[in-house]
Amino acid sequence: MNKEWFSDYKEQISLNNMQEARNVILDNIDKTQMIYRYSRGLNRDLRNLENHQLWLSSAFNFNDPYDCLVTVDCGLKASYPKSQRKEAMETYMRQKTENRKTEALRSSLFVACFSEVNNSFPMWGYYAADHKGICLGYNLYELVKKYKCMPVIYSDKLIFYREDSSEKNILANTLTKSDEWIHEKEWRIVIKDDINMGKSGIIKDFVLPREIYIGCRQQETVAENNNNRMLHNKKENEMYADLDEILKWAENNYIDVYMPIITRKEYKMMDRALRLI
């Protein structure tokens, strides 16, 4: 990522100039650049693709407890002298009120996550069912222009806001993440939806991917599906999608399909992939 334009982008985000931040991206990214979304490749995921839809998860469901956390500082101190007990109680109550407000804000946030890379072993592991899932490739410029997809800013410090500023700065929080996750090179589409507040996720209309990458362990899903049917009584929607069904759908929609190639000399995937369609 170009450091110069990304610095401009971060500055606009810090000023809460979201439109200007998006303009910085559109003016600088390669219009042919791809962005990727890892998926478990379940039947429900294939249905979403068939229906031209995108699942956005509630911010409450993320595995990082600090992710999308809105933090408001009301000036509460660790201790107060006896003469300031009234002030301490008032400050405590304000902080408690702000905490409730920020939790409500967080429950109204829904996020779809993407990555600049499609060959990350960790992400294939924990987002694509240990390489049994799929990875979808989209045109980045299209996602920025149509859906305000924006890059995550990684930091080792939490953002704190003054009272009554959490609503205004909520998007900046969703685009800031611990630098422990910097290897993901993440971009996000964020939607604030008060009507569906508290739900585990929402579905929105979306463009089709340009590419699909099939996990290198996808062949194991047949046995796993059979095992889940017999022993765990899983719903069909929760089963892995059939590879032939994925390939047929991709072919009918003129979408390229690839399978990543794992090298025999290093712990990594090759930059190129085997084309299936």
C-alpha positions in Angstrom: 0.0 0.0 0.0 1.3 3.4 -1.0 2.4 5.1 2.3 1.9 8.6 1.1 -1.8 8.3 0.1 -2.5 6.1 3.2 -1.2 8.9 5.4 -3.6 11.3 3.7 -6.4 8.7 4.2 -5.6 8.3 8.0 -5.6 12.1 8.4 -9.1 12.4 6.8 -10.4 9.6 9.0 -9.0 11.3 12.1 -10.9 14.4 11.1 -14.0 12.4 10.5 -14.0 13.4 6.8 -15.3 10.1 5.5 -16.1 11.3 2.0 -12.7 12.9 1.6 -11.1 9.7 2.9 -12.9 7.7 0.2 -11.9 10.2 -2.5 -8.2 9.7 -1.5 -8.7 6.0 -2.0 -10.4 6.3 -5.4 -7.8 8.8 -6.6 -4.9 6.5 -5.8 -5.7 2.8 -6.1 -5.2 0.7 -9.2 -8.6 0.2 -10.8 -7.7 -3.4 -11.6 -6.7 -4.3 -8.1 -8.5 -7.2 -6.5 -9.7 -7.6 -2.9 -10.5 -10.9 -1.2 -13.1 -12.3 1.1 -12.5 -15.7 2.9 -15.5 -17.9 3.5 -16.2 -21.3 5.0 -18.0 -22.2 1.7 -21.2 -23.5 3.2 -24.4 -24.0 1.4 -25.7 -20.8 2.9 -22.6 -19.0 1.5 -23.4 -20.3 -2.0 -27.0 -19.3 -1.7 -25.9 -15.7 -0.9 -23.7 -15.7 -4.0 -26.6 -17.0 -6.1 -28.8 -14.3 -4.8 -26.2 -11.6 -5.3 -26.0 -10.9 -1.5 -23.5 -10.2 1.2 -23.6 -11.2 4.8 -22.4 -8.6 7.3 -21.7 -9.8 10.8 -22.5 -7.9 14.0 -19.5 -6.1 15.5 -20.3 -8.0 18.7 -19.4 -11.3 17.0 -15.7 -10.5 16.3 -13.0 -12.6 17.9 -11.0 -9.5 19.0 -12.8 -8.0 22.1 -11.3 -4.6 21.1 -12.7 -4.7 17.6 -15.2 -1.9 16.9 -15.0 -0.9 20.6 -16.1 2.7 21.1 -14.3 4.2 24.1 -15.5 7.4 25.7 -13.4 9.0 28.5 -15.5 11.1 30.9 -12.5 11.9 33.1 -13.1 9.2 35.7 -10.1 9.0 38.0 -8.8 6.0 39.9 -9.5 7.6 43.3 -11.0 10.8 44.7 -10.5 12.6 48.1 -13.5 12.6 50.5 -14.2 16.2 49.6 -15.0 15.3 46.0 -17.3 12.3 46.6 -20.2 14.1 44.9 -18.0 14.9 41.8 -16.8 11.3 41.8 -20.4 9.9 41.8 -21.5 12.3 39.0 -18.5 11.4 36.9 -19.1 7.7 37.5 -22.8 8.0 36.5 -21.8 9.9 33.3 -19.3 7.2 32.5 -21.8 4.5 33.0 -24.3 6.3 30.8 -21.7 6.7 28.0 -20.7 3.0 28.3 -24.4 2.0 27.7 -24.6 4.3 24.8 -21.5 3.0 23.2 -22.6 -0.6 23.7 -25.9 0.3 21.9 -23.9 1.9 19.1 -21.7 -1.2 18.7 -24.8 -3.5 18.5 -26.0 -1.5 15.5 -22.8 -1.9 13.5 -22.5 -4.6 10.8 -19.3 -5.3 9.1 -18.0 -7.3 6.1 -14.3 -8.0 6.0 -11.9 -8.3 3.1 -8.2 -8.7 2.6 -5.6 -7.6 0.1 -4.1 -11.1 0.0 -5.6 -14.4 -1.0 -2.7 -16.7 0.0 -2.5 -16.2 3.7 -2.1 -19.5 5.6 -3.6 -18.1 8.8 -6.6 -16.6 7.1 -7.3 -19.7 5.1 -7.1 -21.5 8.5 -9.4 -19.5 10.6 -11.7 -17.8 8.1 -12.0 -20.5 5.4 -12.5 -23.7 7.6 -8.9 -24.9 7.6 -8.5 -24.6 3.8 -11.8 -26.4 3.2 -13.6 -23.2 2.3 -13.3 -20.7 -0.5 -11.9 -17.2 -1.1 -13.8 -14.7 -3.3 -12.0 -12.1 -5.4 -13.7 -8.7 -6.0 -12.7 -5.6 -7.9 -11.5 -3.2 -5.1 -12.3 0.0 -7.0 -15.9 -1.2 -7.5 -16.3 -2.0 -3.8 -14.9 1.4 -2.7 -17.1 3.3 -5.1 -20.4 1.4 -4.6 -20.1 0.2 -1.0 -17.6 2.6 0.7 -15.1 -0.3 1.4 -12.2 1.3 3.3 -8.8 0.0 4.6 -8.3 -0.7 8.3 -5.8 1.5 10.2 -3.7 -0.6 12.6 -2.5 0.9 15.9 -1.1 -0.2 19.3 -3.4 2.3 21.1 -7.1 2.6 21.6 -8.9 5.7 20.5 -10.6 7.6 23.3 -13.3 10.3 22.7 -14.8 13.0 24.9 -18.4 12.7 26.0 -21.1 12.9 23.4 -18.7 12.3 20.6 -19.1 8.6 20.2 -21.9 8.8 17.6 -19.9 11.1 15.4 -16.7 9.1 15.5 -18.1 5.6 15.4 -16.9 4.8 11.9 -13.4 5.8 12.7 -13.5 3.1 15.5 -14.7 0.4 13.1 -11.8 1.2 10.8 -9.1 1.0 13.6 -7.8 -2.3 14.8 -4.9 -3.6 17.0 -1.7 -3.9 15.1 -1.5 -7.6 16.2 -3.7 -8.1 13.1 -1.7 -6.1 10.6 -0.8 -9.3 8.6 -4.5 -9.4 7.5 -4.2 -6.2 5.4 -7.9 -5.8 6.0 -10.5 -3.6 4.3 -14.1 -3.2 5.6 -17.6 -2.4 4.5 -19.4 -1.0 7.5 -23.2 -0.4 7.8 -25.0 1.2 10.8 -28.4 -0.3 11.0 -30.5 0.7 14.0 -33.5 -1.4 12.9 -31.6 -4.6 13.1 -29.7 -3.7 16.3 -28.7 -6.7 18.3 -29.0 -9.3 15.5 -26.1 -11.5 14.7 -25.9 -10.2 11.1 -27.7 -8.7 8.1 -27.8 -9.5 4.4 -27.5 -6.8 1.7 -27.5 -6.9 -2.1 -24.0 -7.1 -3.5 -22.0 -7.5 -6.7 -20.7 -10.9 -7.9 -17.1 -11.8 -7.4 -14.7 -11.8 -10.3 -12.8 -14.9 -9.0 -13.2 -17.8 -6.7 -10.4 -19.7 -5.1 -11.1 -23.2 -3.8 -9.4 -24.4 -0.6 -6.7 -27.1 -1.1 -8.5 -29.4 1.4 -12.0 -28.9 -0.2 -12.1 -32.6 -1.1 -12.4 -33.5 2.6 -15.8 -31.7 2.9 -17.7 -34.7 1.3 -16.7 -37.0 4.2 -17.3 -34.2 6.8 -20.8 -33.5 5.4 -21.7 -37.2 5.6 -20.4 -37.4 9.2 -22.4 -34.3 10.2 -25.6 -35.7 8.7 -25.2 -39.0 10.5 -23.8 -37.9 13.9 -24.7 -34.3 14.4 -27.9 -33.8 12.6 -26.7 -30.5 11.1 -29.0 -28.5 8.9 -28.3 -28.6 5.1 -27.6 -24.9 5.2 -24.7 -25.5 7.6 -23.1 -28.2 5.3 -20.3 -27.5 2.9 -21.3 -26.6 -0.6 -20.7 -29.3 -3.2 -17.7 -28.4 -5.4 -19.5 -29.4 -8.6 -22.3 -27.0 -7.7 -19.8 -24.2 -7.0 -18.1 -24.8 -10.4 -21.4 -24.9 -12.3 -22.6 -21.7 -10.8 -19.2 -20.0 -11.5 -19.2 -21.2 -15.1 -22.8 -19.9 -15.6 -21.8 -16.5 -14.3 -18.5 -16.3 -16.2 -16.4 -16.3 -13.0 -12.9 -17.6 -13.0 -12.1 -20.4 -10.5 -8.7 -21.3 -9.2 -7.1 -23.6 -6.7 -4.1 -22.3 -4.7 -0.8 -24.3 -5.1 1.2 -25.1 -2.0 4.9 -25.2 -2.5 6.9 -28.3 -1.5 10.0 -26.2 -0.4 8.5 -23.5 1.8 5.7 -22.9 4.2 3.6 -20.8 1.8 1.3 -20.8 -1.1 2.6 -19.9 -4.6 1.6 -16.5 -6.0 0.0 -18.3 -9.0 -2.9 -20.7 -8.8 -4.2 -23.6 -10.8 -7.1 -22.5 -13.0 -10.2 -24.8 -12.9 -12.5 -22.7 -15.1 
